[in-house]
Amino acid sequence: MLRTLQPEEEKLYAGVDDFGNFVYITRNQTTGEINTQKVAGATGGKRYAPGGEAMDGGDVLADLKLGAAQKNDLVEIQTLNSQIAELERYAADGILEGIGGAGLGSLKQAMFKLFGTGSEEGAQVRTIIGNIKGQIAKLRGGTSFTANEEKLLDTYVPGINEHTASVLAKLKSLKAFLKAKENALIIVGGGKTQKAEDPLGIR
């Protein structure tokens, strides 16, 4: 499906669902709103060379043989990767606004909420960080975390009461976990890929 992205619009997913519809999912980079567009009339899927590579150079993940739940997981992964990339862009100068160790992030959040002090960028950074943990829960099927899983999660998922260096280090590890989930989807869909560790249980 050919589609022109609008200003501040980012593609998260493009592919064909189980009912022969083109599916196109985008995210507004300013508001964070996610929109899904479906168009009937998709033709057959792409053909693959050995190893799962699309022969026409298309998006391999979008065209693998996956069920609706697995495709939804793929969308969650792409959304998380998009948010991680956005945090990394905010940290291009070495500093993430709106967060800080020793409870500073919570203080800045309260000051913004009660008095409107602080930057919009800082508020956006805190929102993105807050969304990440919830999206990981979705990848686990919406199940809650045990006490031990919470402790493990805190070692890999950033919080607002941390220094920028700590947040960026955790994002690097989190990207590896998301790759593990993505690899699992490729294998299930008929592709081949290298194995990766998955300590968060999101496989």
Secondary structure, 3 states (H helix, E strand, C coil): CCCCCCCCEEEEEEEECCCCEEEEEEEECCCCCEEEEEEECCCCCCCECCCCCECCCCCHHHHCCCCHHHHHHHHHHHHHHHHHHHHHHHCCCCCCCCCCCCCHHHHHHHHHHHHCCCCHHHHHHHHHHHHHHHHHHHHCCCCCCCHHHHHHHHHHCCCCCCCHHHHHHHHHHHHHHHHHHHHHHHHHCCCCCCCCCCCCCCC
